[in-house]
Amino acid sequence: MSSDTPDEITLEAGTHWMCSCGKSDNFPFCDGSHKGTGKGPEKLTLEETTTVPVKRPGHEEG
């Protein structure tokens, strides 16, 4: 994970499209960079403001 990506983020209630390929320039949110990868965004629907963990796919810690 790059140093400019937080370990967790707080999201407002609502629907969020999350990056599942790791290529988004707007990570952790989908920006369409997945086209041609066979992957697509993950829909995250929250009922209330929630803090969620963030980890770029394909990047191991350590």
PLY file of the C-alpha trace (Angstrom):
ply
format ascii 1.0
element vertex 62
property float x
property float y
property float z
element edge 61
property int vertex1
property int vertex2
end_header
0.00 0.00 0.00
1.37 3.39 -0.86
2.06 5.87 1.90
-0.75 8.13 0.67
-3.43 5.44 1.18
-4.89 5.33 4.70
-5.34 2.05 6.61
-9.02 2.87 7.10
-11.55 5.45 5.97
-14.85 6.72 7.28
-17.69 6.63 4.77
-21.10 8.25 4.99
-24.29 6.20 4.73
-25.18 5.33 1.15
-23.81 3.34 -1.77
-20.11 3.35 -2.58
-18.37 1.60 -5.50
-15.08 0.23 -4.24
-12.04 -0.71 -6.34
-11.39 -4.46 -6.46
-8.54 -4.46 -9.00
-6.09 -2.10 -7.26
-5.56 0.06 -10.37
-7.83 2.99 -9.52
-6.21 6.43 -9.35
-9.02 7.27 -6.92
-8.40 4.21 -4.68
-10.22 2.90 -2.68
-13.03 4.03 -4.98
-13.56 2.66 -8.49
-12.65 4.95 -11.40
-13.14 2.43 -14.21
-9.46 1.40 -14.42
-10.52 -2.25 -14.08
-11.69 -2.41 -17.70
-10.03 -5.37 -19.37
-8.93 -6.98 -16.09
-11.94 -9.27 -15.69
-12.70 -7.59 -12.37
-15.28 -5.01 -11.47
-16.12 -2.70 -8.59
-17.60 -3.98 -5.36
-20.84 -2.33 -4.26
-20.76 -1.29 -0.61
-24.05 -0.09 0.87
-23.93 1.43 4.35
-26.91 2.22 6.57
-24.90 4.64 8.71
-21.52 6.37 8.77
-18.96 3.57 9.13
-15.18 3.24 9.35
-13.93 0.52 7.01
-10.46 -1.00 6.49
-8.62 -0.19 3.26
-6.14 -2.54 1.59
-5.13 -2.29 -2.06
-5.68 -5.69 -3.72
-2.49 -7.55 -4.58
-0.36 -5.69 -2.04
0.82 -7.73 0.92
1.89 -6.13 4.17
5.38 -6.59 5.54
0 1
1 2
2 3
3 4
4 5
5 6
6 7
7 8
8 9
9 10
10 11
11 12
12 13
13 14
14 15
15 16
16 17
17 18
18 19
19 20
20 21
21 22
22 23
23 24
24 25
25 26
26 27
27 28
28 29
29 30
30 31
31 32
32 33
33 34
34 35
35 36
36 37
37 38
38 39
39 40
40 41
41 42
42 43
43 44
44 45
45 46
46 47
47 48
48 49
49 50
50 51
51 52
52 53
53 54
54 55
55 56
56 57
57 58
58 59
59 60
60 61
